[in-house]
Amino acid sequence: MKSVPQAADPHAKDIPPLASGEREQIWAAVQEILTSTSFSSSSQNQSLLRYVVEHSIAGDEALLRERVIGKEIFHRPADYEPGEDPVVRIRVADLRKRLAIYYQAHPSAAPRISIPVGGYRAAFEFLAPPKLEDAAVAPSAEMVPASLEPEQQVPAPIVHVSQSPARRNRRVILTLGIVFAILFALIGIRFYSARPHGAVQQFWSPLVTASSPVLLSVGSNAVYRLSESFSDNYVKEHHLEASGMEFFPTLDPHQTVDSAGLHAAPDSFVALGDVAAVAEITRTLTGLNKPQQIRFSNDISFAEVRSNPTVSIGGFNNQMTREFTKKLRFTLTSRNRIDDHLNPGQSWLLNASNDSHDTEDYALITRLLSGNATGPFLSLAGMGQYGTLAATDFVCDDESIKRLARLAPNWQRQNLQVVLRIKVVDYKAVSTEIVAVHTW
């Protein structure tokens, strides 16, 4: 039995500091970019590039948030909603496109400036000068024949060799054969690289090697719908066009809807993050040639879980996750906490900030090998949808599994639990940190 708690490292994702002189090189490159045809006609893209580069160099993460950029560059009010006004995302996407066009036209330009997808911080790539191959090096003094002075060197004669048609045809066929061999090799490499392998394949091995398809158990959030009678009366009283059930009635501040006006709608609403998690798991299992079945958690019996490999997606919204993790060391507790039962004082509490665009989430990964209660079982449980999606990305990413392996060297043949802390900015997970690991 092994437990490895980890301390937070808020700078784990930081880019290394720039070396002396590199700032000047970056600004010189920016000036070249701004005067290019891709940028000279767009003052907004010029301002956006300067702003992103300036604050990326300075490490001002707080000033590289979507809402701040919208206020500073596009003159939006301080309380505007990026979800309703995606001007920053649209403009940054256009900026990435213009940078790609610039570097396509100037392949040797350096340093290269990019804005990786998933954030607004610029990255800088300082290209190393090409190394001269021995064959391309000019002859040195030692290579000059001793019997001749430099001015007496005789140039090598240029010989034109005529080839017969048959020989030319053989050469063309050989060249085409080499080209096709290279193409097939590249296609094979691309196909192989797209398929999960290495650490990811090891992590999923207990579920993939089972003979039956993997059951994907999806959690469903608690949703109440307006009753048909309430909706029909509201539409009639307000003279609305027929809109089915998909509309929001405007209620007075003190108006109430009695129980007859609402009805529970189980297994009807799945969070967007959980849907994205299902898509990522499906992609991974398909790459491993493993069939799967997607079902709501209420539609899977415990007998099926005992005899089939199962992935439970979701935390508090998935009864299967709660049932099969409730007696383990790390458990989801209350509505916003993960408890450590071996250390009663240890827990990870979700405290969302007042600004819903900048918060955090926690997630619990549980992988159980075949036992009395379950077949191979994997639970990806965030307190919220961001945590669930980040946990899914973690178990489908080779580098993340390697980070886990450094903390739990014998994880491949053991049951394990992993607690993750996820930093969320503007509805996106921007960093994932392992805070605790337990194997047995």
C-alpha positions in Angstrom: 0.0 0.0 0.0 1.4 3.3 -1.0 0.3 6.9 -0.7 2.1 9.9 -2.2 0.6 13.3 -1.4 2.0 16.1 -3.5 2.4 19.8 -2.7 0.9 22.4 -5.1 3.3 23.9 -7.6 1.6 26.9 -9.1 4.5 27.6 -11.5 4.7 24.0 -13.0 3.4 25.3 -16.3 5.5 28.5 -16.5 7.7 29.1 -19.5 11.4 29.3 -18.6 12.7 32.9 -18.2 14.1 34.5 -21.3 17.9 34.7 -21.7 19.8 37.9 -22.0 19.1 39.6 -25.4 16.1 37.4 -26.2 13.6 40.1 -25.4 15.2 42.5 -27.9 15.1 39.7 -30.5 11.4 39.1 -29.8 10.5 42.8 -30.2 12.5 43.0 -33.4 10.6 40.0 -34.7 7.3 41.7 -33.7 8.2 44.8 -35.6 8.9 42.7 -38.7 5.6 40.9 -38.4 3.6 44.2 -37.9 5.0 45.6 -41.1 4.2 42.5 -43.1 1.2 42.4 -45.5 -0.7 40.0 -43.1 -0.7 42.7 -40.4 -0.2 46.1 -41.8 -3.9 46.5 -42.7 -5.3 45.5 -39.3 -4.7 47.8 -36.4 -6.6 45.6 -34.0 -4.4 42.6 -34.7 -1.3 44.8 -34.3 -2.5 46.0 -30.9 -3.5 42.4 -29.9 -0.1 41.0 -30.8 1.8 43.7 -29.0 -0.4 43.3 -25.9 0.0 39.4 -25.8 3.7 39.6 -26.4 4.3 42.3 -23.8 2.4 40.5 -21.0 3.7 37.1 -21.9 7.3 38.3 -21.6 6.5 39.9 -18.3 4.6 36.8 -17.1 1.5 38.8 -16.3 -1.0 35.8 -16.3 -3.8 37.9 -14.8 -3.6 40.3 -17.7 -3.9 37.5 -20.3 -7.4 36.4 -19.3 -10.1 36.7 -21.9 -12.2 39.2 -20.0 -9.2 41.5 -19.3 -8.1 41.4 -23.0 -11.7 42.2 -24.1 -11.6 45.3 -21.8 -8.1 46.5 -22.6 -7.9 45.8 -26.4 -11.6 45.8 -27.6 -12.9 48.3 -25.1 -15.6 46.1 -23.6 -17.0 47.0 -20.2 -15.3 45.4 -17.2 -18.4 43.2 -16.4 -19.0 42.0 -20.0 -19.8 38.2 -20.5 -17.2 36.5 -22.7 -19.7 33.7 -23.2 -22.1 36.0 -24.9 -19.5 38.2 -26.6 -16.6 35.9 -27.9 -14.7 38.8 -29.5 -11.4 37.8 -27.9 -11.6 34.2 -29.0 -12.5 35.2 -32.6 -9.7 37.8 -32.8 -7.1 35.5 -31.3 -8.1 32.8 -33.8 -7.6 35.3 -36.6 -4.2 36.3 -35.1 -3.1 32.7 -35.1 -4.1 32.4 -38.7 -2.2 35.6 -39.7 0.9 34.4 -37.9 0.7 31.1 -39.7 0.5 32.9 -43.1 3.4 35.2 -42.1 5.7 32.2 -41.2 4.6 30.3 -44.3 5.9 33.3 -46.4 9.0 33.7 -44.1 10.1 30.2 -43.1 13.5 31.3 -41.8 12.1 34.1 -39.6 13.2 33.8 -36.0 12.3 33.9 -33.2 8.9 32.4 -34.0 5.9 33.7 -32.0 2.8 31.6 -31.5 -0.2 31.5 -29.2 -1.0 27.9 -28.3 -4.6 26.9 -28.3 -6.2 26.8 -24.9 -4.9 30.2 -23.6 -3.7 33.6 -24.6 0.0 33.5 -23.6 2.5 33.7 -26.4 5.3 31.1 -26.9 8.6 31.9 -28.4 10.8 29.5 -30.4 14.4 30.5 -31.0 15.5 28.5 -34.0 19.0 27.1 -33.9 21.3 27.9 -36.8 21.6 25.0 -39.3 24.6 22.8 -38.9 26.9 22.5 -41.9 27.3 18.9 -43.1 30.8 17.8 -43.9 29.9 17.5 -47.6 28.9 21.1 -47.7 32.0 22.5 -46.1 34.4 24.3 -48.5 37.7 22.5 -49.1 40.3 23.5 -46.5 44.0 24.1 -47.1 44.7 20.5 -46.1 42.6 19.3 -49.0 44.6 21.2 -51.7 47.2 19.0 -53.5 50.7 19.9 -52.3 52.1 19.9 -55.8 49.8 22.8 -56.9 49.7 26.4 -55.8 46.1 27.8 -55.2 46.2 29.7 -58.5 47.2 26.5 -60.3 44.2 24.5 -59.2 42.5 22.9 -62.1 38.7 23.0 -62.0 37.0 19.6 -62.3 35.7 18.9 -65.8 32.0 18.9 -66.3 30.9 15.7 -67.9 27.5 15.3 -69.6 26.5 11.6 -69.7 23.7 10.6 -72.1 21.4 7.9 -70.8 19.5 5.4 -72.9 15.6 5.5 -72.7 15.6 2.1 -71.0 18.0 3.4 -68.3 15.9 6.5 -67.8 12.8 4.4 -67.4 14.4 2.2 -64.8 15.5 5.4 -63.0 12.0 6.8 -63.1 10.5 3.6 -61.8 13.1 3.4 -59.0 12.4 7.0 -58.0 8.7 6.5 -58.0 9.2 3.3 -55.9 11.2 5.3 -53.3 8.6 8.1 -53.2 5.7 5.6 -52.7 7.7 3.8 -50.0 8.3 7.1 -48.2 4.6 8.0 -48.5 3.5 4.6 -47.1 6.0 5.0 -44.3 4.7 8.4 -43.4 1.0 7.2 -43.5 2.0 4.3 -41.3 3.8 6.6 -38.8 0.8 9.0 -38.7 -1.7 6.2 -38.2 0.5 4.6 -35.4 1.0 8.0 -33.7 -2.8 8.6 -33.8 -3.4 5.4 -31.9 -2.9 5.3 -28.2 0.3 3.4 -27.2 2.9 3.4 -24.5 1.8 4.5 -21.1 -1.8 5.2 -22.2 -2.1 1.6 -23.6 -0.7 0.3 -20.3 -3.2 2.3 -18.3 -6.2 1.0 -20.3 -4.9 -2.5 -20.6 -7.1 -4.1 -17.9 -10.3 -2.9 -19.6 -9.1 -3.5 -23.2 -7.9 -7.1 -22.7 -11.3 -8.2 -21.3 -13.4 -10.1 -23.8 -16.6 -8.1 -23.6 -17.2 -4.5 -24.8 -16.5 -1.7 -22.5 -19.7 -0.2 -20.9 -19.5 3.6 -20.7 -21.7 4.8 -17.8 -22.7 8.4 -18.3 -24.0 10.5 -15.3 -27.2 12.5 -15.7 -27.8 15.8 -13.9 -30.9 16.6 -11.9 -33.3 18.6 -14.0 -36.9 19.7 -13.6 -39.0 20.7 -16.5 -42.1 22.8 -16.7 -45.3 20.7 -17.0 -47.1 20.8 -20.3 -50.1 22.5 -18.7 -48.0 25.3 -17.3 -46.1 25.8 -20.6 -49.3 25.8 -22.6 -51.0 28.3 -20.3 -47.9 30.6 -20.3 -47.7 30.5 -24.1 -51.4 31.3 -24.4 -51.4 34.2 -21.8 -48.3 35.8 -23.4 -49.4 35.2 -27.0 -46.2 33.4 -27.9 -45.6 31.4 -31.0 -45.5 27.6 -30.6 -42.0 26.8 -29.1 -42.4 23.4 -27.6 -40.8 23.0 -24.2 -37.5 24.8 -25.0 -38.0 28.3 -23.7 -37.5 30.3 -20.5 -40.7 31.9 -19.1 -40.2 35.3 -17.5 -41.3 35.0 -13.9 -42.0 37.9 -11.5 -39.6 38.2 -8.6 -42.0 36.8 -6.1 -43.8 34.3 -8.4 -43.7 30.7 -7.5 -44.4 27.5 -9.5 -46.2 24.8 -7.5 -45.3 21.2 -7.7 -48.0 20.5 -10.3 -46.1 22.9 -12.6 -42.9 21.0 -12.5 -41.9 17.4 -13.2 -38.6 15.6 -12.8 -36.8 14.7 -16.1 -34.3 12.0 -15.2 -31.7 10.8 -17.8 -32.4 13.8 -20.0 -29.6 16.2 -19.3 -25.8 15.6 -19.7 -23.3 18.3 -19.0 -21.2 19.4 -22.0 -18.0 18.5 -20.2 -19.3 14.9 -19.7 -20.2 14.7 -23.4 -16.7 15.8 -24.3 -15.3 13.2 -21.9 -17.4 10.5 -23.6 -16.0 11.6 -27.0 -12.4 11.4 -25.8 -12.9 8.0 -24.3 -14.5 6.7 -27.4 -11.6 8.0 -29.5 -9.1 6.2 -27.2 -10.9 2.9 -27.1 -11.5 3.0 -30.9 -7.7 3.5 -31.3 -7.2 0.5 -29.2 -9.7 -1.5 -31.3 -12.0 -2.0 -28.3 -15.8 -1.8 -28.9 -17.9 0.1 -26.4 -21.5 0.7 -25.4 -22.7 4.1 -24.1 -25.6 4.1 -21.6 -26.9 6.1 -18.7 -25.8 4.9 -15.3 -29.4 4.0 -14.3 -29.5 1.7 -17.3 -26.6 -0.5 -16.2 -27.1 -3.2 -13.5 -24.5 -4.1 -10.9 -24.5 -7.6 -12.4 -23.3 -6.2 -15.7 -20.5 -4.2 -13.9 -19.3 -7.4 -12.3 -19.0 -9.1 -15.7 -17.9 -6.3 -18.0 -15.2 -3.7 -18.1 -16.8 -0.4 -17.2 -16.0 3.3 -17.3 -18.1 5.5 -15.1 -18.1 9.1 -16.3 -19.1 11.8 -13.8 -19.0 12.3 -10.0 -22.0 13.3 -7.9 -24.2 12.9 -11.0 -23.3 9.3 -11.5 -24.7 6.8 -8.9 -22.3 4.1 -10.1 -19.3 6.2 -9.2 -20.7 6.9 -5.8 -21.5 3.3 -5.1 -18.2 1.7 -6.2 -15.9 4.4 -4.6 -17.8 5.0 -1.3 -15.6 2.5 0.7 -12.3 3.4 -0.8 -9.6 5.7 0.7 -10.6 8.8 -1.4 -14.3 9.5 -1.7 -16.6 12.2 -2.9 -18.3 13.7 0.1 -21.0 16.3 0.7 -21.4 18.3 -2.5 -18.0 19.8 -2.9 -15.3 17.8 -1.1 -13.0 14.8 -1.5 -12.1 13.2 1.8 -9.0 11.1 2.7 -10.3 8.4 5.1 -6.8 7.3 6.1 -6.0 10.9 7.2 -9.2 12.2 8.7 -8.0 15.8 8.7 -7.1 15.7 5.0 -9.7 16.8 2.4 -9.8 18.8 -0.8 -12.6 21.4 -0.7 -13.9 23.2 -3.8 -14.2 26.9 -3.2 -15.4 28.6 -6.4 -14.6 32.3 -6.6 -17.3 34.9 -7.0 -16.1 35.3 -10.6 -17.4 32.1 -12.3 -15.0 32.6 -15.1 -11.9 32.0 -12.9 -12.2 29.0 -10.5 -10.9 25.5 -9.9 -12.2 22.0 -9.8 -11.0 18.7 -8.2 -11.3 15.2 -9.7 -10.9 11.7 -8.5 -9.7 8.9 -10.8 -10.3 5.4 -9.6 -9.1 2.3 -11.4 -10.0 -1.1 -10.0 -8.8 -4.4 -11.4 -11.2 -7.4 -11.6 -12.6 -8.3 -8.1 -15.7 -9.6 -6.4 -17.7 -6.4 -6.9 -16.6 -5.3 -10.3 -14.9 -6.3 -13.5 -12.1 -3.9 -14.6 -13.6 -0.6 -13.5 -12.5 3.0 -14.2 -14.2 6.1 -12.6 -13.5 9.6 -13.9 -15.2 11.8 -11.3 -15.0 15.6 -11.2 -16.9 17.7 -8.7 -18.0 19.6 -11.8 -17.9 19.0 -15.5 -14.4 20.6 -15.8 -13.0 18.1 -13.4 -14.5 15.1 -15.2 -13.2 16.3 -18.6 -9.7 17.0 -17.1 -9.6 13.6 -15.5 -10.5 12.0 -18.9 -7.8 14.0 -20.7 -5.3 12.9 -18.0 -5.9 9.1 -18.6 -5.8 9.6 -22.4 -2.5 11.5 -22.4 0.8 9.7 -22.5 2.8 12.4 -20.6 0.2 12.6 -17.8 0.4 8.8 -17.2 4.2 9.1 -17.1 3.9 11.7 -14.4 1.7 9.3 -12.5 4.2 6.5 -13.0 7.0 8.6 -11.3 4.8 8.8 -8.2 3.6 5.2 -8.2 6.2 3.0 -9.9 4.2 -0.2 -9.7 0.8 1.2 -10.8 0.4 -1.1 -13.8 -0.8 -4.1 -11.8 -2.4 -2.4 -8.9 -5.7 -0.7 -8.0 -5.2 3.0 -7.8 -6.8 6.3 -6.9 -5.5 9.7 -8.0 -6.7 13.1 -6.8 -6.3 16.0 -9.3 -6.6 19.7 -8.9 -7.7 21.5 -12.0 -7.3 25.3 -12.6 -10.2 26.6 -14.7 -10.1 30.0 -16.5 -12.9 31.2 -18.7 -14.6 27.8 -18.9 -11.4 26.0 -19.8 -9.1 23.7 -17.8 -5.7 25.4 -18.1 -3.6 23.2 -15.8 -4.0 19.8 -14.0 -1.9 18.9 -10.9 -1.6 15.5 -9.1 -2.2 16.2 -5.4 -2.4 12.6 -4.1 -1.9 9.0 -5.3 -2.9 5.8 -3.5 -2.2 2.2 -4.8 -2.9 -1.2 -3.4 
